[in-house]
Amino acid sequence: MSRSTSRSPVALLTLAYLGFVSLGLPDAVLGVAWPSQRDTFGLSQALLGVPVAIAAVAYFCSGLLAGRLIQRFGIGLLLAGSTALAAAGVLGISAAPAFVFILLAALVVAFGSGAIDAALNTHAARHFSPKHMSWLHAAYAAGAMAGPAIMTAVLGFGASWRVGYAVVGAVLAVLVLAFFAARRLWEAEPSPPHVVVDAPVGAGPVPLDEPPLSGISILRDVRVWLQIAVFFFYTGIEVTAGQWSYTLLTEARGVDETLAGTWVSAYWGGLLAGRLLLGFVVERVGQVRMLRFATVGVLIFSALFAIPGQAWGAAALPLLSFSLASIFPGLMAETPRRVGERAAPHAVGFQVSASTLGVAAIPNVAGLLVERFGLEVVGPVLACCALVLLVLHERLVAITREA
């Protein structure tokens, strides 16, 4: 354990958990705010996907630069600065005079969030146990659950969506002060020279004396492509359900706005609950078996949510997210076993990129279909993507067994 973690392990863990909460806090607010925001600026329904896509691109670029930024500024200062960017972007959305300014602010928020994500995962992979890695991702879900809850409460009191963003921005600003004050706690000893520290959790040390594999060479492995596809559809399902469900429930199924916002918060709460339990049950159930159960659950509950005109379908949302919860960390943990220790770092990078593309593409496709066929098409989009996810994962399991 590093000097920093031995000096103040509780304080550092607390900061890490708060960091993941700050990462999730602004991510899911748009889904609840969208109907009001759309009416304010006179926008078409399909434009919901535009800020999501812009944010995904900025997030991807920020992640690419994060390694250099960590080396230049250190994790503590980068965390404070990136959270400040996210806070400024959220506050900018609250004051935006036109939709184009919301798009610019979304870019700022995502650029800050991408650096936070990379910095926290880098430190956690080096210094925290796999149990805490799972629970840190649960903290992200807690933040993602809190954002819609705040916006729902604000709208329920009859206030503007701008007030909801202002509250979220203020919370992030307070976290900036905490992160800046504690920035030196993140200083740590260098990692041993014989270990690649940015390998995924569960991969173990990778000797540096072996010749490196190129990213292009591992793309000859069909398992890598299958994992890329699985991550693409997984994140597409997660974000599409989180961002479109509020509008679908309120405008197509007649659900009260406060109740619909509560169901959206429950959706992100299911993700939180699933990831909390992951740390306790994965060793008993087994990673592969748990992932197979999860993909079946995603198909069942997305199909239930897709039944048109049924307000009770909202109850499937938290069960859908509970099923989704184990997929991302579980697939990451399985990557070294499936593609090999040396190929794993490249494969993980491709998977993260595929996740970003899924966030950008599938909610936008849903938006285009909504414009043509109406809001109820969101459910079938989710169900079709869930079926593809299940088939891809089963094929991946079969090929891995044969290898």
VEXTI-419172 format. One record per residue (C-alpha): z, x, y. Coordinates in steps of 0.05 Angstrom, whole numbers, padded with zeros to 5 digits, always signed. Example, Ala and Ser with C-alpha at 12.3 -4.5 7.8 and 13.67 -1.06 7.14 Angstrom:
! residues 2
+00156+00246-00090 +00143+00273-00021 
This chain:
! residues 403
+00000+00000+00000 -00016+00025+00069 +00036+00046+00121 +00020-00015+00163 +00032-00064+00107 +00094-00029+00083 +00123-00029+00154 +00113-00104+00165 +00082-00140+00105 +00106-00209+00126 +00081-00201+00197 +00014-00175+00174 +00005-00230+00123 +00023-00282+00175 -00029-00253+00222 -00081-00254+00167 -00067-00327+00151 -00069-00346+00224 -00135-00308+00229 -00166-00350+00174 -00138-00414+00206 -00172-00393+00272 -00236-00382+00233 -00237-00453+00205 -00209-00489+00266 -00275-00497+00306 -00321-00503+00246 -00315-00576+00229 -00301-00607+00297 -00375-00623+00310 -00380-00673+00254 -00328-00719+00286 -00350-00706+00358 -00424-00715+00345 -00433-00791+00356 -00397-00787+00423 -00431-00722+00442 -00499-00750+00422 -00488-00812+00466 -00465-00769+00525 -00530-00730+00527 -00577-00783+00499 -00597-00742+00437 -00633-00761+00373 -00593-00764+00308 -00629-00706+00276 -00607-00656+00329 -00539-00650+00295 -00570-00596+00251 -00593-00553+00310 -00524-00526+00332 -00507-00517+00259 -00570-00475+00247 -00560-00434+00311 -00488-00420+00291 -00510-00398+00222 -00559-00347+00250 -00507-00319+00299 -00455-00316+00243 -00504-00278+00200 -00520-00227+00255 -00446-00218+00271 -00431-00203+00199 -00485-00150+00197 -00453-00115+00257 -00381-00124+00235 -00376-00058+00197 -00395-00017+00258 -00350-00059+00302 -00290-00048+00256 -00302+00027+00257 -00309+00027+00333 -00251-00018+00352 -00207-00027+00291 -00191-00093+00257 -00134-00112+00304 -00174-00106+00368 -00236-00136+00337 -00196-00196+00312 -00167-00208+00382 -00235-00198+00416 -00274-00241+00367 -00223-00298+00372 -00228-00293+00447 -00304-00302+00440 -00293-00363+00396 -00242-00392+00445 -00289-00381+00504 -00346-00414+00466 -00305-00475+00447 -00280-00483+00518 -00352-00475+00541 -00372-00534+00497 -00318-00577+00528 -00347-00564+00598 -00422-00563+00580 -00464-00602+00631 -00523-00607+00583 -00538-00600+00509 -00572-00533+00517 -00506-00504+00541 -00473-00530+00478 -00524-00492+00437 -00509-00428+00476 -00435-00438+00468 -00443-00451+00393 -00478-00384+00388 -00418-00350+00422 -00368-00385+00376 -00406-00366+00313 -00416-00294+00335 -00341-00287+00345 -00326-00323+00279 -00373-00279+00239 -00337-00216+00261 -00269-00248+00246 -00292-00266+00176 -00317-00197+00160 -00257-00161+00190 -00205-00203+00154 -00241-00201+00087 -00250-00126+00092 -00175-00115+00104 -00153-00167+00053 -00198-00137-00002 -00166-00069+00010 -00093-00087+00019 -00077-00157-00008 -00073-00184-00079 -00125-00232-00108 -00073-00288-00103 -00070-00278-00028 -00145-00274-00023 -00150-00344-00053 -00095-00370-00007 -00127-00338+00054 -00189-00379+00041 -00143-00439+00034 -00118-00423+00105 -00190-00428+00128 -00193-00497+00098 -00128-00515+00134 -00161-00496+00200 -00224-00535+00182 -00180-00595+00167 -00141-00589+00232 -00203-00588+00276 -00228-00658+00257 -00156-00685+00258 -00149-00661+00330 -00215-00692+00351 -00199-00757+00315 -00132-00762+00350 -00164-00749+00418 -00218-00801+00408 -00167-00850+00381 -00129-00846+00446 -00193-00863+00483 -00204-00794+00512 -00270-00757+00515 -00296-00711+00461 -00291-00657+00515 -00215-00662+00512 -00216-00650+00437 -00256-00586+00446 -00209-00565+00503 -00149-00573+00457 -00181-00532+00402 -00201-00479+00452 -00130-00476+00479 -00101-00466+00409 -00150-00409+00398 -00131-00378+00465 -00058-00377+00444 -00078-00342+00379 -00116-00290+00420 -00052-00271+00455 -00015-00265+00388 -00071-00223+00357 -00075-00177+00417 +00000-00166+00419 +00002-00148+00344 -00064-00109+00342 -00031-00044+00320 -00002-00075+00257 -00071-00071+00226 -00075+00005+00228 -00076+00032+00157 -00085+00096+00119 -00157+00113+00098 -00175+00090+00029 -00179+00141-00028 -00244+00180-00025 -00265+00161-00096 -00265+00086-00084 -00314+00041-00049 -00267-00004-00010 -00316-00059+00007 -00329-00079-00065 -00313-00152-00078 -00244-00173-00103 -00241-00165-00178 -00294-00112-00180 -00246-00054-00186 -00259+00017-00160 -00330+00042-00161 -00338+00117-00170 -00379+00149-00115 -00408+00203-00160 -00455+00154-00194 -00524+00146-00163 -00527+00084-00119 -00571+00025-00137 -00619-00001-00085 -00615-00073-00062 -00688-00082-00081 -00678-00058-00152 -00625-00109-00170 -00671-00166-00149 -00707-00155-00215 -00647-00187-00248 -00655-00262-00255 -00579-00271-00253 -00578-00244-00182 -00630-00295-00161 -00592-00351-00196 -00528-00332-00160 -00566-00330-00094 -00592-00400-00106 -00523-00426-00127 -00492-00400-00063 -00548-00430-00021 -00537-00500-00050 -00461-00494-00051 -00454-00481+00024 -00509-00531+00040 -00470-00585+00004 -00403-00566+00035 -00428-00565+00107 -00475-00626+00100 -00418-00669+00073 -00369-00643+00126 -00416-00653+00186 -00454-00717+00168 -00401-00759+00134 -00366-00784+00198 -00431-00809+00229 -00452-00841+00162 -00386-00876+00153 -00380-00903+00224 -00452-00921+00239 -00480-00941+00172 -00420-00967+00133 -00378-00997+00188 -00315-00955+00177 -00266-00953+00235 -00273-00889+00276 -00200-00867+00266 -00203-00881+00192 -00269-00845+00185 -00240-00785+00221 -00181-00786+00174 -00228-00785+00114 -00265-00726+00143 -00199-00689+00153 -00182-00708+00081 -00248-00677+00059 -00228-00610+00088 -00158-00621+00061 -00187-00626-00009 -00218-00558+00001 -00149-00532+00022 -00113-00563-00038 -00165-00537-00087 -00160-00466-00062 -00084-00467-00062 -00084-00488-00135 -00138-00437-00153 -00087-00381-00149 -00043-00415-00201 -00091-00443-00253 -00151-00396-00257 -00119-00348-00306 -00100-00405-00353 -00165-00444-00351 -00213-00385-00344 -00261-00372-00288 -00325-00395-00322 -00295-00458-00351 -00265-00476-00283 -00332-00466-00249 -00367-00511-00299 -00315-00566-00289 -00324-00557-00214 -00400-00565-00214 -00395-00628-00257 -00343-00656-00208 -00388-00641-00149 -00444-00681-00181 -00399-00740-00199 -00365-00748-00132 -00428-00735-00090 -00462-00790-00131 -00404-00838-00118 -00407-00822-00043 -00482-00835-00045 -00475-00908-00066 -00504-00943-00004 -00465-00992+00039 -00398-00979+00005 -00341-00962+00053 -00297-00944-00006 -00345-00886-00021 -00306-00847+00032 -00251-00838-00021 -00299-00793-00058 -00300-00743-00001 -00233-00707-00015 -00250-00707-00089 -00318-00676-00074 -00287-00621-00033 -00232-00609-00085 -00288-00597-00135 -00324-00551-00086 -00261-00511-00071 -00263-00463-00130 -00337-00448-00129 -00343-00397-00073 -00284-00352-00092 -00297-00362-00166 -00370-00341-00163 -00351-00281-00120 -00300-00260-00172 -00350-00268-00228 -00405-00228-00194 -00385-00158-00219 -00381-00183-00291 -00448-00217-00287 -00490-00165-00252 -00450-00102-00264 -00401-00061-00222 -00453-00019-00187 -00498-00077-00169 -00442-00122-00146 -00437-00099-00073 -00512-00112-00063 -00508-00178-00099 -00449-00201-00058 -00487-00185+00006 -00546-00226-00018 -00499-00284-00036 -00467-00284+00033 -00536-00285+00065 -00557-00342+00019 -00495-00380+00040 -00514-00373+00113 -00585-00398+00098 -00556-00458+00061 -00514-00475+00122 -00575-00470+00166 -00625-00506+00122 -00595-00564+00083 -00558-00600+00141 -00623-00595+00181 -00665-00624+00124 -00614-00680+00120 -00622-00692+00194 -00698-00696+00190 -00692-00746+00132 -00641-00787+00171 -00691-00795+00228 -00743-00822+00179 -00702-00861+00128 -00634-00875+00161 -00564-00848+00152 -00555-00871+00080 -00603-00816+00058 -00547-00765+00068 -00514-00787+00003 -00576-00778-00041 -00588-00710-00008 -00518-00689-00029 -00526-00717-00099 -00594-00683-00109 -00567-00616-00085 -00507-00625-00131 -00552-00636-00191 -00592-00573-00174 -00526-00535-00166 -00503-00557-00235 -00569-00539-00269 -00572-00471-00236 -00500-00454-00255 -00510-00476-00327 -00572-00432-00331 -00533-00375-00302 -00478-00383-00354 -00529-00385-00410 -00566-00322-00388 -00501-00285-00378 -00480-00301-00449 -00547-00277-00476 -00544-00211-00437 
